[in-house]
Amino acid sequence: MKQQLSSLNFADLLVGQRRVKQTFFSQIDKIIDWNPIRGIIEIAYTKGNKATGRPSYDSLVLFKIELLRT
């Protein structure tokens, strides 16, 4: 069911803006070949091998987060 323009709320506006950002990030993923970068990161990023606790974050995800922070 389509919403009327007058019935949109603040959350709907934020979701709409998020789609624009998601499109941008999808385009970046298509442009950049992350595999060579992942290989370099994997050399320096050591993951813990404990049987307990939460699994480690993916090294490439952490790298992308740092790119967003800069």
N, C-alpha and C positions, 0 to 999 in steps of 0.2 A: 504494500500500500504506500503510495507517495504521500509525503508530508507537504502540507501547505507552507508557503514561505513564512506566513505569519506564525506558524506553530513551531518554528525552529527555536531551539534554546542554545545556551552558551556551549554546552557539550557538543551539540551538532556542529557548531562553528569550529570548535577545536578539532574534531574528527576530520572535517573537511580540509583544514590546514595540514593535518598529519598526512593525508594522502599526497599532497604536493611534495612533502619531504620524502615520503616513501618512494615516489617516482624518481626523485633526484638520486636517492641512494641506489635504486635499481639500475639507473643509467650508469652510475659510477662503477657498479659491480660488473656491468657489461664491458666497460672501457678498460678497466685495469685487470691484468692477469695476476691474481693473487698468489698463484702457486710458487713462483720464484721467491716472493717475499716470505711466504710461509716457511720455505726451506731455510732461509736465513734466520728467521725468528726461532724455529725449532732448535737450532744449534745453541742459542743462548738461553732459551726458556726451559727450565727443568721442572718437570711436574713431579709432585709427590706420589709415591706408590704405596701409601698406607691403605690397609684394608678397611679402616673405619673413616668416617667423615664424608663430606660431600666431594663429588668428583671435581677435578680441576677445570677451570675455564679453558676454552679453546684459545690457543696462543694468538691466532689471527684475530679473534674477537677482541682480545685485550689490546692488540695493536691498533685496530680500527677505533676503539674507544679513545686511545691516546691521540689519534689523528683528529678526532672530533673536539678534544679538549684544547687543541692548539689553535 
